[in-house]
């Protein structure tokens, strides 16, 4: 069987890497980039997710060109944004940020957007935007304080991880679960396949 083309993931996120590996896709290189994730004035959540995924892919391509690794490589980038209405929640780094996010999410519905950008070895660029609606239960004081104490919220968009303890808070979810984790697998897989990347390569070689 012919060797497959290279796949570069423009992220250092262990969650995105684990999600790709879940469907048998193993990036050849992780190329995390330093992108300014500050929303523009009056920027909508969905627009931010799209813009940042494009920016991350472009920065990764620049890095690969400098290192000489761009040829024959697919570049995959993604950015996830959590919002309540038009209010964009931060990626919680501090306890106060996580506390503010949880108070806003408690007992309410919110939306999770992930922008995906794929750059191909042939110079094409493809985009997808995936939206998931999530509703949280009304958190008790004990749940609120205990979750903050867990530290699970660190470096998570919206201050929570649905694949962890916070799964107990979810009353309803409409759309892609893996989108909320950080990378919608159905849309990512179909995007890769549509551009000729052999998503099933490792399925066959493992057999």
Secondary structure as the mmCIF struct_conf table of DSSP 4:
data_model
#
loop_
_struct_conf.conf_type_id
_struct_conf.id
_struct_conf.beg_label_comp_id
_struct_conf.beg_label_asym_id
_struct_conf.beg_label_seq_id
_struct_conf.end_label_comp_id
_struct_conf.end_label_asym_id
_struct_conf.end_label_seq_id
HELX_LH_PP_P HELX_LH_PP_P1 UNK A 2 UNK A 5
STRN STRN1 UNK A 6 UNK A 9
BEND BEND1 UNK A 10 UNK A 10
HELX_RH_AL_P HELX_RH_AL_P1 UNK A 14 UNK A 22
TURN_TY1_P TURN_TY1_P1 UNK A 23 UNK A 24
BEND BEND2 UNK A 28 UNK A 28
STRN STRN2 UNK A 29 UNK A 30
HELX_LH_PP_P HELX_LH_PP_P2 UNK A 38 UNK A 40
TURN_TY1_P TURN_TY1_P2 UNK A 41 UNK A 42
HELX_RH_AL_P HELX_RH_AL_P2 UNK A 45 UNK A 67
TURN_TY1_P TURN_TY1_P3 UNK A 68 UNK A 68
TURN_TY1_P TURN_TY1_P4 UNK A 71 UNK A 72
STRN STRN3 UNK A 73 UNK A 84
TURN_TY1_P TURN_TY1_P5 UNK A 85 UNK A 86
STRN STRN4 UNK A 87 UNK A 88
HELX_LH_PP_P HELX_LH_PP_P3 UNK A 89 UNK A 90
STRN STRN5 UNK A 91 UNK A 92
BEND BEND3 UNK A 94 UNK A 94
HELX_RH_AL_P HELX_RH_AL_P3 UNK A 95 UNK A 105
TURN_TY1_P TURN_TY1_P6 UNK A 106 UNK A 107
BEND BEND4 UNK A 108 UNK A 108
STRN STRN6 UNK A 109 UNK A 119
TURN_TY1_P TURN_TY1_P7 UNK A 121 UNK A 122
BEND BEND5 UNK A 123 UNK A 123
STRN STRN7 UNK A 125 UNK A 136
HELX_LH_PP_P HELX_LH_PP_P4 UNK A 137 UNK A 140
HELX_RH_AL_P HELX_RH_AL_P4 UNK A 141 UNK A 150
TURN_TY1_P TURN_TY1_P8 UNK A 151 UNK A 155
STRN STRN8 UNK A 156 UNK A 157
TURN_TY1_P TURN_TY1_P9 UNK A 158 UNK A 159
TURN_TY1_P TURN_TY1_P10 UNK A 162 UNK A 164
HELX_RH_3T_P HELX_RH_3T_P1 UNK A 165 UNK A 169
STRN STRN9 UNK A 170 UNK A 174
BEND BEND6 UNK A 175 UNK A 175
HELX_RH_AL_P HELX_RH_AL_P5 UNK A 177 UNK A 181
TURN_TY1_P TURN_TY1_P11 UNK A 182 UNK A 182
HELX_RH_AL_P HELX_RH_AL_P6 UNK A 185 UNK A 194
TURN_TY1_P TURN_TY1_P12 UNK A 195 UNK A 196
TURN_TY1_P TURN_TY1_P13 UNK A 199 UNK A 200
HELX_RH_AL_P HELX_RH_AL_P7 UNK A 201 UNK A 205
TURN_TY1_P TURN_TY1_P14 UNK A 206 UNK A 206
#
